């Protein structure tokens, strides 16, 4: 039986009927048309479906949409449109830190979370924080370069 | 893969949750953090009739310390364990272990109670509960039960919990100022389940350790206490001198499994390596 849910997605109130078995990533893509959230493994391994739930990055495939009733959800579309990660996105582009781009939305959201917690993460800390986001093009070095460069640029901008 | 259809309820009180469990019986599964259950649902390894989402039960979300006892609500998330100053101060074993569970996105959702109830033999927190001699508190409509961690883990994903019970909290006592801990796990990739891991809890006595408890994970169908190895090291003024004896004792304590990740012989070897490493690190501040 379907359940009625209300949530705030990228700042906008959303109301819908959902089947309990539909995970949040499918709800965002299929019901709301927010296809920036990608579906990879659907069992919590790859990180392609990363979204923010009440401010924390989570796996969109490991939470059902019905559970997000009353929550605040942010997807790559919201974080991109707001300009919050414009510099990180530019660094990814400049360093060719995306090849096929499938992992990129999850990488960006996770990297941004690290950068909000830590102003000067070293490469080891960046690797550790991104360890749950797989890039099957294996472009990890460039991704770490881009995150490191963004951290440095943000530190310099603050001075 | 997509989960098979199920019904979903989100009780607002523990009483409501227990009532639902007593009515729905074996067809119900409790949903806490969902970081093991949701993959099992998506892969259709689990197909319950109804999920009882306990995330709305605020009464299960607390970190409470008094004298030498720490009480943790079942809905304490891994990220809370890793970040809590109270836990870092009272029981840093839990802080260290939680920080090594999976990845940040998983730690944001996964819960202490969920990890213990799931009883994955390669998971960090069940081994910590065993090393800490924790008491696991479970509620049913019939009342509350207190179960020692050593009686709680019965086998692969098997615990002493009954289908009508909810794991509500965990109690750790005897947290005196002389307590000391060690923790390490080996995995091929950051965030993977352990090939093998060790949680150590003890009390300082001069330059040695007493009340030593060594809980290995990833070695068997449940976390295992290495009692003979601990006895070989117990109270020795320089425990590193007794290492040969302790490593030999591990052969009697542990009967590791072989799987895709490591053979039994490799696991037994790694158990000795970890014991040596963790012990050296634990004793370092006492020198």
Interface residues (C-beta under 8 A of the other chain):
Chain A: X1 X3 X19 X20 X21 X22 X23 X26 X42 X43 X44 X47 X50 X53 X56 X57 X58 X59 X61 X62 X63 X64 X66 X67 X69 X110 X113 X114 X127 X128 X129 X131 X132 X133
Chain B: X1 X2 X3 X4 X5 X6 X7 X8 X10 X31 X34 X35 X38 X39 X41 X42 X43 X51 X53 X55 X79 X102 X103 X104 X105 X106 X108 X109 X189 X190 X191
